Each structure stands twice: as C-alpha cells, then as structure tokens.
C-alpha cells in the first residue's frame, strides 16, 4: 500500500480537529517513485504530534479491522461500536491492489478512500487507475456476511499486515495491538469449544515485542537463504541458529464457568504440532507438558521448509502459540482493556509464569562471530544488547514480509542505538527489504525519530517536519522540501539547527563553560592565558575553536 493523505476530524491527543497531512501524490513522477525504497520519517520537537499520527493510524486500522471481521468476542462487542472510533472522524486515502491482482504496480492499483464522520459508521470507496473524473467511484461494503461466516468485502482493500513497534513502550500506540491479541485468543478459544478449524488470526495487526521478535528471528533463520540473511551477518555478525527448545504446557480450555467440560488448549493446532514433531531432534510429552528440542542443521531447516509454507507461515503459527498465553487474563480485565482509551492499561494485564504460560522458547542459542574468537560462538539470544534486539526487531520483520501489503508503524526505533548504528539504520532497512525480495510498492514504512543521522538518510519529500503553534496549539506537518530544508546527505549539525532548533554541536553543560568567558574583562595577555586554561579540559569542537580564535585576536591588543 501507499498512503496518500490523512485527515483527522476531531481532536486526537496533540492533533487538532482539522489536522491533515499528505504523503505520496498522484503525479506521474511520484507514482514512478513508489516502487523505490522511501520511508517517511516524522521529525520535530517533543510534543509536536509525531507519534500521535502513528497512534491515530493504528487506532483507525484497528477499528476498520473489526468492522470487517467475521468474529468479535462477546466481551468485546459490549464496547465496540461501528459508529464510534478514537479518533471518531477521519479520512484516510491510500493506493492498494486487491488480492487477486498478479502485479503490485500503480497502474493496477485502486485509490481507497475511507471516511468516517462523527457518530457515523466508516464508508469505503475505491477508484481505479488513472484516478481521473472518468473513473467511476465504487462503494465497498464494510459489513461482514449476515451469518458471520465471511469477512466484509472491504477486507480485501485493507493492508495484509499492520506492524507496530515502539522502543519507548508507547502505550497509546500499543493499545490497539494489545486489544487485538486478547480478541484473537477469544477467537481461538471459541474455535476450540465449537470445534472449528483455526489456521491463522483473522486480524492483520501484529505488535513486535521481545517475544514476537524471537519468533520473527527464528522463522527467518530457518527459512531464508544466505543472501537474504546477509544484513544480519553484516551488522550483527549472526552466522546462524544453533539450537532451541519449545516448551508447551498442556493446559485446558473450559467450556463454561463451572469448568465441568474442557478441551485441550492445543486441540485446534494438532496438525501443526505433528509437523513440529517431524522437525524436532527429540521431543517428550506427558499429560501436563511437551517439550521439543531442535539442533539446527541443514536437515532441520529442510524439515521446517517441507512442513511449513514459508517463514511468514511459521511466524503466524508461533504468533498463535504466544497469544494462547493470554489464557490467564480474566474477562473482567479484558473488558477494562477493551474500554480503555490508552492511559491506564499498563500493569493491568498479568504476566504469566512459566507454568501458567502455554508456550515459550528456552535455550535459544545463536551462532555469532565475536572479534578475537577463531570460530563463531554460541550465545543465548537474551544475552544480546538492547540495541542488537532493536535491530533484530526491525530487520527481521522487513526480511519476512516480502510480497505482502504492509504498513509499518515504527515509533523511535533507534532509541538504544549507538551513533554508528543510527547513521546506518535507514541503509540497513533498505538492505533488509531488498534481501527479503518483494515490491516496495507493497510496503509503507512510517517512523518517528529525533535522530539527525536518520533524517540525513531520508529524502526531503519523505521527511515530515512537525511544528506546534504555541499561540493556537495547532500542529502543522510539512515536508522538509516544502520548508526548503535539504535533508539527504546534510550534516547532523545543519539538521539539528533547522529541524530541532539546536544550533550547537556540543551539549548545554559544556557550552556553558565556554559562555562563562567574559571578554569584557580580558585586559592583559595573562587574562587571555587564564581564559584558555579555563577551557583546556573541554574536547575539540567548533564552539571551542571559535572561542580560541577570538582570544587569539585579543593578544596583540593586550600587548599595547
């Protein structure tokens, strides 16, 4: 998909009613650029609404997903209203190809427009290429079938996958995804009780946390070839996967409150469990638990590739297993989360113990090249640094998505990176998407960032600068190009000055040391020498050089 425009019709967080922003245009030049890698980077000072746009899009597509869904749990239905969304009025436009199109190119795409007015249900329309007045605008229903046995026709025009990630644990961004996990568990639970088949979650929302990141990494290491995995080896020195264990606690799902009737919680996943056993080096099971051990070699990889369709199919299976850990969440807590507007869910969802959870990985050993070691060494995945885990989060999902219409919402993904990694983050994203194959036309990447390094690797048409009017409180979002700011290849000092209004190359505390020099009281050569001594402890910088140059200019005058 490719976003065209977003309008918010009522106040949402920092965004005022009437806020709007443009992404791609429908000019010939812009559409020719769409198949290229061009992430949108949201930049600006704190409180200017960058993250709020990501949050709004997550909330909008969450609402749309459950407007078109054929399944909604009873507890969720109490709080879900098709005519009520947060934000409750919006217009979002994007290009998408319906799933029966063979090629994902602008000429075969439809312009999808979804409009919601205050207190009314959302409405979807599509218009075929070339999107001119001659092309008919067609309404597409967002209502599922009467018997809830099929999703609404509009599902076909929503993204296949919507990925959320926040390195800063943005609760408002994650809330739609948290609700989604609880809904998907209830969907699975009903399938067990009514003995329906269950292949994968109906919703497209996926939130990448530490657990999901493990599943992503494992899936790509088992499926993808060396060329695809080159970015992992180059940046993180990961050579491969040595071994891992899967732990499955064989809990039961109770059919009623009295708990008189129950079924094995893994009942609907029995075919996939049998496939896992075929891939395992060894396995054990009794009436309470099952563990499967995998020593990974080429035969192990082939076994997984023979039994699962793709890395994404394997990931979706792991996703289901992880979502079964929501079994411990009580219905009263679910209702509280479903009704939450995004401020008070933190700490309310219980964290299961190893015995309470249905599934978790153990002894997850990665082969990694470490400088000074003659051969790759085995490291537990949990021993990786926060920055390495962040790299894995974003790289892994890009390697795996391939030919899927995707919207990636990344909130400050570089928080734990050192400056070197921040400088190469955009290039690594590009390398990962190229290595994963597929078409950039299918993927839209939106990221918020305070890093001048990241902004310096983005084209000015794709850097959206957010500014807040202190008098009215309104937010503006304009491209760097509109503001005559050249970003691509621009120095971090220049970007810091023009976008973040910081015109120094050093920190405030050290700069204060320089500002303490009182030039009005420097009368003699000795005063100059003492002034220079007072800043000897400071490192090299442009600011220090300017002070020293000014002091040197005073020496002839003090000698008179």
C-alpha positions in Angstrom: 0.0 0.0 0.0 1.0 3.6 -0.4 -0.6 6.3 1.8 -1.8 9.4 0.1 -3.5 11.6 2.7 -4.7 11.6 6.3 -7.2 14.0 7.8 -8.4 14.0 11.5 -11.8 15.5 12.0 -11.8 15.8 15.8 -9.1 16.5 18.4 -6.8 13.5 18.9 -4.0 13.7 21.5 -1.9 16.7 20.3 -3.6 16.8 16.9 -6.2 19.4 16.5 -9.5 18.9 14.7 -8.9 19.5 11.0 -5.3 18.3 11.1 -4.2 16.9 7.8 -1.0 15.7 6.1 -0.1 14.5 2.7 2.2 11.5 1.8 2.5 10.5 -1.8 0.9 12.4 -4.6 -0.7 11.0 -7.8 1.6 12.8 -10.2 3.4 10.7 -12.8 6.7 11.5 -11.1 5.5 10.4 -7.6 3.9 7.2 -8.9 7.1 6.3 -10.7 9.0 6.7 -7.4 6.6 4.5 -5.4 8.3 1.1 -6.2 11.5 2.6 -4.7 12.5 2.4 -1.0 11.3 5.6 0.5 10.3 5.5 4.2 8.6 8.5 5.7 10.4 10.0 8.7 8.4 12.1 11.1 10.7 14.7 12.8 10.2 17.6 15.2 10.4 18.7 18.8 8.8 16.8 21.6 5.0 17.4 21.8 4.5 18.3 18.2 2.4 15.2 17.4 4.8 12.9 15.5 3.8 9.8 17.5 0.2 10.8 17.6 -0.1 10.3 13.8 1.2 6.7 14.2 -1.2 6.2 17.1 -4.1 7.6 15.0 -3.3 5.2 12.1 -3.1 2.2 14.4 -6.4 3.1 16.0 -8.1 3.7 12.7 -7.0 0.4 11.1 -7.8 -1.4 14.3 -11.3 -0.1 14.1 -11.6 -1.0 10.4 -10.3 -4.5 11.0 -13.1 -5.2 13.4 -15.7 -3.5 11.3 -15.0 -6.0 8.6 -14.2 -9.0 10.8 -16.5 -12.0 10.9 -15.6 -12.7 14.5 -15.8 -10.5 17.6 -16.0 -11.9 21.1 -18.9 -11.1 23.4 -16.9 -9.1 25.9 -15.5 -7.0 23.1 -18.9 -6.5 21.5 -20.1 -4.7 24.7 -17.6 -1.9 24.0 -17.2 -2.0 20.2 -19.5 0.3 18.2 -19.1 0.5 14.4 -20.1 4.2 14.6 -17.6 5.1 17.4 -13.8 5.3 17.0 -11.0 7.2 18.5 -10.5 9.4 16.6 -14.2 9.5 15.6 -13.9 11.5 12.4 -11.2 10.9 9.8 -10.4 10.5 6.1 -7.6 8.2 5.0 -6.6 7.6 1.4 -4.1 5.1 0.0 -3.3 3.0 -3.0 -3.9 -0.7 -2.8 -4.2 -3.7 -5.1 -6.9 -6.1 -4.4 -5.6 -9.6 -3.6 -6.5 -11.1 -7.0 -4.2 -8.8 -8.9 -1.0 -10.5 -10.1 1.3 -7.5 -10.0 1.5 -4.7 -7.5 2.1 -1.6 -9.5 0.4 1.8 -9.6 -1.3 1.1 -12.9 -3.1 -1.9 -11.4 -4.0 -0.2 -8.1 -7.1 1.3 -6.7 -7.3 4.6 -4.8 -9.0 3.5 -1.5 -10.8 6.3 0.5 -12.2 5.6 3.9 -14.2 8.3 5.5 -15.8 8.5 8.9 -18.0 11.3 10.2 -18.7 11.9 13.9 -21.1 9.3 15.2 -21.4 7.5 11.9 -20.0 4.3 10.5 -17.0 4.4 8.2 -17.5 4.3 4.5 -15.1 2.9 1.9 -14.9 3.7 -1.8 -12.4 2.7 -4.5 -11.4 4.3 -7.8 -9.4 2.6 -10.4 -6.3 4.0 -12.1 -5.7 6.6 -13.5 -8.0 8.1 -10.8 -9.5 10.7 -13.1 -13.0 12.0 -13.2 -13.8 9.4 -15.9 -13.1 6.6 -13.5 -16.2 5.6 -11.5 -16.1 5.8 -7.7 -17.4 2.4 -6.3 -18.7 1.8 -2.8 -17.3 -1.2 -0.9 -19.2 -2.7 2.0 -17.5 -2.9 5.4 -20.3 -5.2 6.7 -19.4 -8.9 7.2 -21.9 -11.6 6.0 -25.2 -11.9 7.9 -24.1 -15.3 9.3 -20.6 -14.1 10.1 -19.1 -16.8 8.0 -17.1 -14.4 5.8 -15.5 -11.0 6.3 -16.7 -7.9 4.6 -15.7 -7.2 1.0 -13.7 -4.2 2.3 -11.3 -6.6 4.0 -9.8 -7.1 0.5 -8.6 -3.5 0.4 -7.1 -3.3 3.9 -3.4 -4.0 4.3 -2.4 -7.6 4.7 -0.2 -6.8 7.7 -0.1 -3.8 10.0 3.1 -3.8 12.2 3.5 -1.7 15.3 6.8 -1.2 17.2 7.9 1.3 19.9 11.3 1.2 21.5 9.9 3.6 24.2 7.0 1.4 25.1 4.4 3.8 23.8 1.3 2.5 25.5 -1.1 4.5 23.3 0.4 3.0 20.1 0.4 -0.5 21.5 -3.1 -0.4 22.9 -4.9 -1.4 19.7 -2.5 -4.3 19.3 -3.0 -5.4 22.9 -6.7 -5.4 22.4 -6.2 -7.4 19.2 -4.2 -10.1 21.0 -7.0 -10.6 23.5 -9.6 -10.8 20.8 -7.5 -13.3 18.8 -7.3 -15.5 21.9 -11.0 -15.5 22.3 -11.4 -16.2 18.6 -9.2 -19.3 19.1 -11.0 -20.3 22.3 -14.3 -20.3 20.5 -12.8 -22.4 17.7 -11.8 -25.0 20.3 -15.2 -25.0 22.1 -17.2 -25.2 18.8 -14.6 -27.4 17.1 -14.0 -25.0 14.2 -10.8 -25.2 12.2 -8.3 -22.5 13.0 -5.4 -21.7 10.7 -4.3 -18.2 11.5 -5.6 -15.0 13.2 -8.2 -13.1 11.2 -6.8 -9.6 12.1 -3.8 -8.2 10.3 -2.4 -6.3 13.4 1.0 -7.5 14.8 2.9 -5.8 17.6 6.6 -6.6 17.7 7.8 -7.0 21.3 10.6 -9.2 22.6 8.6 -12.4 22.3 7.4 -11.7 18.8 10.9 -10.7 17.8 12.1 -14.2 18.9 9.5 -15.7 16.6 10.5 -13.5 13.7 14.2 -14.2 14.0 13.7 -18.0 14.4 11.4 -18.1 11.3 13.8 -16.3 9.0 16.9 -18.2 10.2 15.1 -21.5 9.5 13.8 -20.5 6.1 15.8 -17.8 4.4 19.0 -18.3 2.3 22.4 -16.8 3.0 21.9 -13.9 0.6 18.6 -12.9 2.3 20.3 -13.1 5.7 23.4 -11.0 4.7 22.2 -7.9 6.6 22.0 -9.9 9.9 25.6 -11.2 9.3 27.0 -7.9 8.2 25.5 -5.7 11.0 25.1 -8.1 13.9 27.6 -10.9 12.9 24.9 -13.5 13.3 26.1 -16.7 11.5 23.1 -18.8 12.1 21.0 -20.7 14.6 22.5 -23.5 16.8 19.6 -24.9 18.8 16.4 -24.0 20.6 13.7 -25.7 22.8 10.0 -25.1 22.6 8.0 -25.6 25.9 4.3 -26.3 25.7 2.2 -26.5 28.8 -0.8 -28.7 28.0 -3.5 -26.6 29.7 -7.2 -26.9 29.0 -9.8 -24.5 27.8 -13.0 -24.7 29.9 -16.3 -24.5 28.0 -18.3 -22.9 30.8 -17.9 -21.1 34.2 -18.5 -24.3 36.1 -15.4 -25.8 34.4 -17.2 -29.2 34.0 -16.4 -29.5 30.4 -13.0 -28.7 28.9 -10.8 -29.4 25.9 -7.0 -29.4 25.4 -5.9 -25.9 24.6 -3.8 -27.1 21.7 -6.6 -29.1 20.2 -7.0 -26.9 17.0 -3.3 -26.9 16.5 -2.7 -30.6 16.5 -1.8 -30.8 12.8 0.9 -28.1 13.3 2.1 -29.8 16.5 2.6 -33.0 14.5 4.6 -31.1 11.9 6.8 -29.8 14.7 7.5 -33.3 16.0 8.7 -34.2 12.5 11.2 -31.4 12.6 12.4 -31.9 16.1 15.7 -33.6 17.1 13.8 -35.1 20.1 10.6 -34.5 21.9 8.9 -35.5 25.1 5.3 -35.3 26.3 3.2 -36.4 29.2 -0.3 -35.3 30.3 0.9 -31.9 31.5 3.7 -30.7 29.2 5.5 -31.1 26.0 9.0 -30.0 25.0 10.6 -30.2 21.7 14.4 -29.8 21.1 15.9 -28.7 17.8 19.5 -29.0 17.0 19.7 -26.9 13.8 21.5 -28.1 10.7 20.6 -28.2 7.0 18.3 -31.2 7.6 16.4 -29.4 10.3 15.9 -26.4 8.0 14.7 -28.6 5.2 12.3 -30.4 7.5 10.7 -27.0 8.5 10.6 -25.9 4.9 8.9 -29.1 3.9 6.3 -28.9 6.7 5.6 -25.1 6.7 4.9 -23.0 3.6 7.1 -20.0 4.4 8.9 -18.1 7.1 5.8 -16.0 7.5 3.5 -19.1 7.9 5.8 -20.4 10.6 5.8 -17.0 12.3 2.0 -16.9 12.3 2.0 -20.3 14.0 4.3 -19.0 16.7 2.1 -15.9 17.0 -0.9 -18.1 17.8 1.1 -20.0 20.4 2.2 -16.8 22.1 -1.3 -15.4 22.1 -2.5 -18.5 23.9 -0.6 -17.1 26.9 -3.5 -14.7 27.3 -5.5 -17.6 28.8 -4.7 -16.1 32.3 -6.4 -12.8 31.6 -9.8 -12.6 33.3 -12.8 -11.5 31.4 -13.2 -8.5 33.8 -9.7 -7.3 32.9 -10.4 -7.8 29.2 -13.5 -5.6 29.4 -11.4 -3.0 31.1 -8.8 -3.1 28.4 -11.4 -3.1 25.6 -12.9 0.1 27.1 -9.6 1.8 27.7 -8.7 4.9 25.8 -5.0 4.4 26.2 -3.8 5.6 29.5 -4.4 3.0 32.2 -3.7 -0.4 30.7 -0.1 -0.6 31.9 0.3 -3.1 34.7 -3.3 -4.3 34.4 -2.5 -7.3 32.2 -1.0 -10.1 34.2 2.3 -11.6 33.2 2.2 -15.4 33.2 4.8 -17.6 35.0 6.5 -20.4 33.0 3.9 -22.8 34.4 1.0 -20.6 33.6 2.0 -19.8 30.0 1.1 -22.2 27.2 4.3 -21.5 25.2 7.8 -20.1 25.5 11.3 -20.7 24.0 14.2 -21.8 26.1 17.9 -22.3 25.3 17.7 -20.2 22.2 21.3 -20.3 21.0 22.6 -18.1 18.2 25.9 -18.6 16.4 27.7 -15.2 16.4 31.1 -14.1 15.3 32.9 -12.3 18.1 36.1 -10.4 17.5 39.1 -12.3 18.7 37.4 -15.7 18.5 38.6 -18.1 15.8 35.1 -19.6 15.3 31.5 -18.4 15.9 30.5 -18.8 19.5 27.1 -19.9 20.9 25.2 -17.1 22.6 21.8 -17.1 24.2 19.5 -14.6 22.5 18.7 -12.9 25.8 22.4 -12.0 26.1 22.2 -9.7 23.1 22.2 -5.9 23.9 19.1 -3.7 23.8 20.5 -2.1 20.6 21.0 -5.5 19.0 17.5 -6.6 19.9 16.1 -3.3 18.3 18.0 -4.1 15.1 16.5 -7.6 15.1 13.0 -6.2 15.6 13.1 -4.1 12.5 15.4 -6.1 10.3 13.6 -9.3 10.9 10.1 -8.1 10.0 11.4 -6.5 6.8 13.2 -9.7 5.8 10.0 -11.7 6.3 7.2 -9.6 4.9 8.1 -10.0 1.2 5.1 -10.0 -1.0 2.5 -8.7 1.5 0.8 -5.4 1.5 2.2 -3.9 4.7 2.0 -0.8 6.9 4.9 -0.5 9.4 4.4 2.0 12.2 7.8 2.4 14.0 7.9 4.8 16.9 11.5 5.9 17.6 13.1 2.6 16.6 16.6 3.9 17.1 16.4 4.7 20.9 19.0 2.1 22.0 21.4 2.5 19.1 24.9 3.9 19.3 25.6 6.8 16.8 27.2 4.5 14.3 24.0 2.3 14.1 21.8 5.3 14.0 23.8 6.5 11.0 23.3 3.2 9.1 19.7 2.4 10.2 18.0 3.6 7.0 20.5 1.8 4.8 20.1 -1.4 6.9 16.3 -1.2 6.4 16.8 -0.8 2.7 19.2 -3.7 2.6 16.8 -5.9 4.6 13.9 -5.2 2.3 16.0 -5.8 -0.8 17.3 -9.0 0.6 13.8 -10.1 1.5 12.6 -9.5 -2.0 9.2 -8.3 -2.9 8.0 -4.9 -4.1 8.4 -1.6 -2.2 5.1 -0.6 -3.7 3.5 -3.0 -1.3 5.2 -1.6 1.8 4.7 1.7 3.6 7.1 2.5 6.4 6.4 5.4 8.8 8.9 6.1 11.5 9.2 8.9 14.1 12.7 9.9 15.1 14.8 12.6 16.9 18.0 11.4 15.2 19.6 13.7 12.7 21.5 10.7 11.4 18.3 9.0 10.3 16.9 12.2 8.9 20.1 12.7 6.9 19.4 9.4 5.1 15.9 10.4 4.0 14.8 12.4 1.0 13.3 15.8 1.8 9.9 14.8 0.3 9.8 12.0 2.8 10.8 13.9 5.9 7.7 15.3 7.5 8.5 18.2 9.9 6.0 18.7 12.7 5.7 22.1 14.4 3.3 23.4 17.0 1.9 26.9 17.1 2.4 28.0 20.7 -0.4 30.5 20.4 -3.2 28.4 18.9 -1.8 24.9 19.8 -2.4 23.7 16.2 0.1 21.3 14.6 1.5 21.6 11.1 3.1 18.8 9.2 5.1 19.8 6.1 7.7 18.1 4.1 11.3 19.3 4.5 11.1 20.1 0.8 8.2 22.5 1.4 10.3 24.2 4.1 13.3 24.4 1.8 15.3 22.1 4.1 17.6 19.7 2.2 17.9 16.6 4.3 19.5 13.8 2.3 23.2 13.9 2.9 23.0 17.0 5.1 25.3 17.2 8.2 23.7 16.4 11.6 24.6 19.9 12.8 22.6 21.5 10.0 19.6 19.2 10.6 19.8 19.9 14.4 19.7 23.6 13.7 16.9 23.7 11.1 14.6 21.0 12.4 15.3 20.7 16.1 16.3 24.4 16.7 19.6 23.5 18.3 22.5 25.4 16.8 25.4 23.9 18.8 27.5 20.9 18.1 28.1 20.2 21.8 25.9 19.8 24.9 24.5 22.6 27.0 26.7 22.0 30.1 29.9 22.1 28.2 28.8 25.1 26.2 28.0 26.9 29.4 31.7 26.5 30.3 32.6 28.4 27.1 29.9 31.1 27.8 31.5 31.8 31.2 34.4 33.6 29.5 33.8 37.3 30.0 35.6 39.0 27.1 34.8 42.5 28.5 37.1 41.8 31.5 40.1 40.4 29.4 42.6 43.3 29.5 46.0 41.6 29.5 47.9 38.8 27.9 47.7 37.0 31.3 43.9 37.2 31.2 44.0 35.6 27.8 46.2 32.8 29.0 44.0 32.2 32.1 40.9 32.1 29.9 42.5 29.5 27.6 43.5 27.4 30.7 39.9 27.5 31.9 38.7 25.6 28.9 41.6 23.2 28.4 39.5 20.4 29.9 37.0 20.6 27.1 37.3 18.5 24.0 37.6 19.7 20.4 34.6 21.4 18.9 33.7 24.2 16.5 32.4 26.2 19.5 35.8 25.9 21.3 37.7 26.7 18.2 35.7 30.0 17.8 36.4 31.0 21.4 40.1 30.3 21.0 40.3 32.2 17.7 38.6 35.2 19.4 41.1 35.0 22.3 44.0 34.9 19.9 42.7 38.1 18.2 42.9 39.8 21.6 46.6 39.1 22.2 48.0 41.9 20.1 45.6 44.4 21.7 46.6 43.4 25.3 50.3 43.9 24.4 49.8 47.5 23.6 
